[in-house]
Amino acid sequence: MKPRIIHDFAPPGLLRAVAATWPRDDWPHWHRYDDRNAAKLGSKDAHRLPDAARAVLSLMAAIDVSDFADAAFPDLDMHGAGLHSILPGGHLGLHLDGAVHPLTGWRREANAVLFVDDWDADWGGELEFWSSPQSRGPRRIVTPRRNTLVLFATGPTAWHRVARVDGPQPRRTLSLFWWSLAAAKSNRDRAEFAR
């Protein structure tokens, strides 16, 4: 299923507040990913997020995802979701998301990513959707644009990556995941990266 793109998702003043209250790179509540598959920061505690970010994530939680999955619900504890920041030079390799929540056994159904900042098309950081790791290239590319939300289904063919960030500032996003109580089709509880 093709990703759904929603432009001008959040009230502009609220998104400006998200940007203004974004934690610094040395915030102690970042989880740091730094290996050949990923170089990025991700929040690790939903209760420590700035108020403006929580308000926008609440708006995201109200999105109707029934075209992606029946009976899916947002994870407001934000296991693996929340604030993400890819610093200049960072990336996220081609991967499938974890299929099952490692703590609850829920099945992952959909993801939403909201771009926080103005972004120059030459700065990289595109969200790319691939048919498979063997594809010659992406089937869909989404260039980061401020206040644009990308909603997409997860599953065994939902390969995606973030191209290297070459701009002068971090690529900052808010993310939220939806889960269901349906039996997981895979026991993959973390991302599977292409080799």
Contacts in CASP RR format, 6 or more apart in sequence:
PFRMAT RR
TARGET T0000
AUTHOR 0000-0000-0000
METHOD contacts of the structure
MODEL  1
MKPRIIHDFAPPGLLRAVAATWPRDDWPHWHRYDDRNAAKLGSKDAHRLP
DAARAVLSLMAAIDVSDFADAAFPDLDMHGAGLHSILPGGHLGLHLDGAV
HPLTGWRREANAVLFVDDWDADWGGELEFWSSPQSRGPRRIVTPRRNTLV
LFATGPTAWHRVARVDGPQPRRTLSLFWWSLAAAKSNRDRAEFAR
1 67 0 8 1.000
1 68 0 8 1.000
1 152 0 8 1.000
1 153 0 8 1.000
2 140 0 8 1.000
3 129 0 8 1.000
3 140 0 8 1.000
3 142 0 8 1.000
3 150 0 8 1.000
3 151 0 8 1.000
3 152 0 8 1.000
4 67 0 8 1.000
4 150 0 8 1.000
4 151 0 8 1.000
4 152 0 8 1.000
5 142 0 8 1.000
5 148 0 8 1.000
5 149 0 8 1.000
5 150 0 8 1.000
5 151 0 8 1.000
6 63 0 8 1.000
6 148 0 8 1.000
6 149 0 8 1.000
6 151 0 8 1.000
7 145 0 8 1.000
7 147 0 8 1.000
7 148 0 8 1.000
8 147 0 8 1.000
8 148 0 8 1.000
9 59 0 8 1.000
9 60 0 8 1.000
9 114 0 8 1.000
9 147 0 8 1.000
9 148 0 8 1.000
9 149 0 8 1.000
10 18 0 8 1.000
10 56 0 8 1.000
10 59 0 8 1.000
10 114 0 8 1.000
10 147 0 8 1.000
12 147 0 8 1.000
14 52 0 8 1.000
14 55 0 8 1.000
14 56 0 8 1.000
15 56 0 8 1.000
15 116 0 8 1.000
15 146 0 8 1.000
15 147 0 8 1.000
17 52 0 8 1.000
18 50 0 8 1.000
18 52 0 8 1.000
18 53 0 8 1.000
18 56 0 8 1.000
18 116 0 8 1.000
18 174 0 8 1.000
19 116 0 8 1.000
19 117 0 8 1.000
19 172 0 8 1.000
20 52 0 8 1.000
21 50 0 8 1.000
21 51 0 8 1.000
21 52 0 8 1.000
21 53 0 8 1.000
22 50 0 8 1.000
22 53 0 8 1.000
22 83 0 8 1.000
22 85 0 8 1.000
22 116 0 8 1.000
22 172 0 8 1.000
23 29 0 8 1.000
23 30 0 8 1.000
23 43 0 8 1.000
23 50 0 8 1.000
23 83 0 8 1.000
25 41 0 8 1.000
25 85 0 8 1.000
25 87 0 8 1.000
25 170 0 8 1.000
29 43 0 8 1.000
29 44 0 8 1.000
29 45 0 8 1.000
29 48 0 8 1.000
30 41 0 8 1.000
30 42 0 8 1.000
30 43 0 8 1.000
30 44 0 8 1.000
30 85 0 8 1.000
31 41 0 8 1.000
31 42 0 8 1.000
31 43 0 8 1.000
31 44 0 8 1.000
32 41 0 8 1.000
32 42 0 8 1.000
33 39 0 8 1.000
33 40 0 8 1.000
33 41 0 8 1.000
33 42 0 8 1.000
33 92 0 8 1.000
37 92 0 8 1.000
37 93 0 8 1.000
37 95 0 8 1.000
37 191 0 8 1.000
37 193 0 8 1.000
38 91 0 8 1.000
38 92 0 8 1.000
38 93 0 8 1.000
39 86 0 8 1.000
39 87 0 8 1.000
39 89 0 8 1.000
39 90 0 8 1.000
39 91 0 8 1.000
39 92 0 8 1.000
40 84 0 8 1.000
40 85 0 8 1.000
40 86 0 8 1.000
40 87 0 8 1.000
40 90 0 8 1.000
40 91 0 8 1.000
40 92 0 8 1.000
40 162 0 8 1.000
41 83 0 8 1.000
41 84 0 8 1.000
41 85 0 8 1.000
41 86 0 8 1.000
41 87 0 8 1.000
42 80 0 8 1.000
42 82 0 8 1.000
42 83 0 8 1.000
42 84 0 8 1.000
42 85 0 8 1.000
43 49 0 8 1.000
43 78 0 8 1.000
43 82 0 8 1.000
43 83 0 8 1.000
43 84 0 8 1.000
44 80 0 8 1.000
46 54 0 8 1.000
46 76 0 8 1.000
46 77 0 8 1.000
46 78 0 8 1.000
46 82 0 8 1.000
49 57 0 8 1.000
49 78 0 8 1.000
49 82 0 8 1.000
49 83 0 8 1.000
53 82 0 8 1.000
53 83 0 8 1.000
53 174 0 8 1.000
56 114 0 8 1.000
56 174 0 8 1.000
57 76 0 8 1.000
57 78 0 8 1.000
57 82 0 8 1.000
57 174 0 8 1.000
57 176 0 8 1.000
60 74 0 8 1.000
60 112 0 8 1.000
60 114 0 8 1.000
60 149 0 8 1.000
60 174 0 8 1.000
60 176 0 8 1.000
61 74 0 8 1.000
61 76 0 8 1.000
61 176 0 8 1.000
63 112 0 8 1.000
63 149 0 8 1.000
63 151 0 8 1.000
65 72 0 8 1.000
65 109 0 8 1.000
65 110 0 8 1.000
65 151 0 8 1.000
65 178 0 8 1.000
66 72 0 8 1.000
68 109 0 8 1.000
68 110 0 8 1.000
68 151 0 8 1.000
68 152 0 8 1.000
68 153 0 8 1.000
68 178 0 8 1.000
69 109 0 8 1.000
69 110 0 8 1.000
69 153 0 8 1.000
69 178 0 8 1.000
69 180 0 8 1.000
69 182 0 8 1.000
70 180 0 8 1.000
71 180 0 8 1.000
71 181 0 8 1.000
71 182 0 8 1.000
72 109 0 8 1.000
72 110 0 8 1.000
72 178 0 8 1.000
72 179 0 8 1.000
72 180 0 8 1.000
73 178 0 8 1.000
73 179 0 8 1.000
73 180 0 8 1.000
74 176 0 8 1.000
74 177 0 8 1.000
74 178 0 8 1.000
75 81 0 8 1.000
75 101 0 8 1.000
75 106 0 8 1.000
75 176 0 8 1.000
75 177 0 8 1.000
75 178 0 8 1.000
75 179 0 8 1.000
78 176 0 8 1.000
78 177 0 8 1.000
79 101 0 8 1.000
79 102 0 8 1.000
79 103 0 8 1.000
79 177 0 8 1.000
80 175 0 8 1.000
80 177 0 8 1.000
81 111 0 8 1.000
81 175 0 8 1.000
81 176 0 8 1.000
81 177 0 8 1.000
82 174 0 8 1.000
82 175 0 8 1.000
82 176 0 8 1.000
83 172 0 8 1.000
83 173 0 8 1.000
83 174 0 8 1.000
84 113 0 8 1.000
84 172 0 8 1.000
84 173 0 8 1.000
84 174 0 8 1.000
84 175 0 8 1.000
85 170 0 8 1.000
85 171 0 8 1.000
85 172 0 8 1.000
85 173 0 8 1.000
86 92 0 8 1.000
86 125 0 8 1.000
86 162 0 8 1.000
86 165 0 8 1.000
86 170 0 8 1.000
86 171 0 8 1.000
87 165 0 8 1.000
87 170 0 8 1.000
88 165 0 8 1.000
88 166 0 8 1.000
88 167 0 8 1.000
88 168 0 8 1.000
88 169 0 8 1.000
88 170 0 8 1.000
89 164 0 8 1.000
89 165 0 8 1.000
89 166 0 8 1.000
90 164 0 8 1.000
90 165 0 8 1.000
91 125 0 8 1.000
91 161 0 8 1.000
91 162 0 8 1.000
91 163 0 8 1.000
91 164 0 8 1.000
91 165 0 8 1.000
92 161 0 8 1.000
92 162 0 8 1.000
93 161 0 8 1.000
93 162 0 8 1.000
93 193 0 8 1.000
93 194 0 8 1.000
94 128 0 8 1.000
94 130 0 8 1.000
94 133 0 8 1.000
94 159 0 8 1.000
94 160 0 8 1.000
94 161 0 8 1.000
94 193 0 8 1.000
94 194 0 8 1.000
95 159 0 8 1.000
95 160 0 8 1.000
95 161 0 8 1.000
95 191 0 8 1.000
95 192 0 8 1.000
95 193 0 8 1.000
95 194 0 8 1.000
96 154 0 8 1.000
96 155 0 8 1.000
96 156 0 8 1.000
96 158 0 8 1.000
96 159 0 8 1.000
96 188 0 8 1.000
96 191 0 8 1.000
96 192 0 8 1.000
97 108 0 8 1.000
97 111 0 8 1.000
97 154 0 8 1.000
97 155 0 8 1.000
97 158 0 8 1.000
97 177 0 8 1.000
97 191 0 8 1.000
98 108 0 8 1.000
98 154 0 8 1.000
98 186 0 8 1.000
98 188 0 8 1.000
98 189 0 8 1.000
98 190 0 8 1.000
98 191 0 8 1.000
98 192 0 8 1.000
99 107 0 8 1.000
99 108 0 8 1.000
99 154 0 8 1.000
99 155 0 8 1.000
99 156 0 8 1.000
99 184 0 8 1.000
99 185 0 8 1.000
99 186 0 8 1.000
99 187 0 8 1.000
99 188 0 8 1.000
99 189 0 8 1.000
100 106 0 8 1.000
100 107 0 8 1.000
100 108 0 8 1.000
100 184 0 8 1.000
100 186 0 8 1.000
100 187 0 8 1.000
100 188 0 8 1.000
100 189 0 8 1.000
101 107 0 8 1.000
101 108 0 8 1.000
101 179 0 8 1.000
101 189 0 8 1.000
102 189 0 8 1.000
102 190 0 8 1.000
104 179 0 8 1.000
105 184 0 8 1.000
106 179 0 8 1.000
106 180 0 8 1.000
106 181 0 8 1.000
106 184 0 8 1.000
107 179 0 8 1.000
107 180 0 8 1.000
107 181 0 8 1.000
107 182 0 8 1.000
107 183 0 8 1.000
107 184 0 8 1.000
107 185 0 8 1.000
108 154 0 8 1.000
108 155 0 8 1.000
108 177 0 8 1.000
108 178 0 8 1.000
108 179 0 8 1.000
109 153 0 8 1.000
109 154 0 8 1.000
109 178 0 8 1.000
109 179 0 8 1.000
109 180 0 8 1.000
110 151 0 8 1.000
110 152 0 8 1.000
110 153 0 8 1.000
110 154 0 8 1.000
110 177 0 8 1.000
110 178 0 8 1.000
111 151 0 8 1.000
111 152 0 8 1.000
111 154 0 8 1.000
111 175 0 8 1.000
111 176 0 8 1.000
111 177 0 8 1.000
111 178 0 8 1.000
112 149 0 8 1.000
112 150 0 8 1.000
112 151 0 8 1.000
112 175 0 8 1.000
112 176 0 8 1.000
112 177 0 8 1.000
112 178 0 8 1.000
113 127 0 8 1.000
113 149 0 8 1.000
113 150 0 8 1.000
113 173 0 8 1.000
113 174 0 8 1.000
113 175 0 8 1.000
114 147 0 8 1.000
114 148 0 8 1.000
114 149 0 8 1.000
114 150 0 8 1.000
114 173 0 8 1.000
114 174 0 8 1.000
114 175 0 8 1.000
115 144 0 8 1.000
115 145 0 8 1.000
115 146 0 8 1.000
115 147 0 8 1.000
115 148 0 8 1.000
115 149 0 8 1.000
115 171 0 8 1.000
115 172 0 8 1.000
115 173 0 8 1.000
116 146 0 8 1.000
116 172 0 8 1.000
116 173 0 8 1.000
116 174 0 8 1.000
117 144 0 8 1.000
117 146 0 8 1.000
117 169 0 8 1.000
117 171 0 8 1.000
117 172 0 8 1.000
118 146 0 8 1.000
119 143 0 8 1.000
119 144 0 8 1.000
119 145 0 8 1.000
119 146 0 8 1.000
119 171 0 8 1.000
120 167 0 8 1.000
121 143 0 8 1.000
122 166 0 8 1.000
122 167 0 8 1.000
123 144 0 8 1.000
123 165 0 8 1.000
123 166 0 8 1.000
123 167 0 8 1.000
123 168 0 8 1.000
123 169 0 8 1.000
123 171 0 8 1.000
124 143 0 8 1.000
124 144 0 8 1.000
124 163 0 8 1.000
124 164 0 8 1.000
124 165 0 8 1.000
124 166 0 8 1.000
124 167 0 8 1.000
124 171 0 8 1.000
125 144 0 8 1.000
125 162 0 8 1.000
125 163 0 8 1.000
125 164 0 8 1.000
125 165 0 8 1.000
125 166 0 8 1.000
125 171 0 8 1.000
126 141 0 8 1.000
126 142 0 8 1.000
126 143 0 8 1.000
126 144 0 8 1.000
126 162 0 8 1.000
126 163 0 8 1.000
127 141 0 8 1.000
127 142 0 8 1.000
127 144 0 8 1.000
127 150 0 8 1.000
127 160 0 8 1.000
127 161 0 8 1.000
127 162 0 8 1.000
128 137 0 8 1.000
128 138 0 8 1.000
128 140 0 8 1.000
128 141 0 8 1.000
128 142 0 8 1.000
128 160 0 8 1.000
128 161 0 8 1.000
128 162 0 8 1.000
128 163 0 8 1.000
129 138 0 8 1.000
129 139 0 8 1.000
129 140 0 8 1.000
129 141 0 8 1.000
129 142 0 8 1.000
129 152 0 8 1.000
129 158 0 8 1.000
129 159 0 8 1.000
129 160 0 8 1.000
130 137 0 8 1.000
130 138 0 8 1.000
130 139 0 8 1.000
130 159 0 8 1.000
130 160 0 8 1.000
130 161 0 8 1.000
131 139 0 8 1.000
131 157 0 8 1.000
131 159 0 8 1.000
132 157 0 8 1.000
132 159 0 8 1.000
133 159 0 8 1.000
133 194 0 8 1.000
133 195 0 8 1.000
135 159 0 8 1.000
142 148 0 8 1.000
142 150 0 8 1.000
144 171 0 8 1.000
144 173 0 8 1.000
152 158 0 8 1.000
152 160 0 8 1.000
155 185 0 8 1.000
155 186 0 8 1.000
156 185 0 8 1.000
156 186 0 8 1.000
159 194 0 8 1.000
162 171 0 8 1.000
165 171 0 8 1.000
END
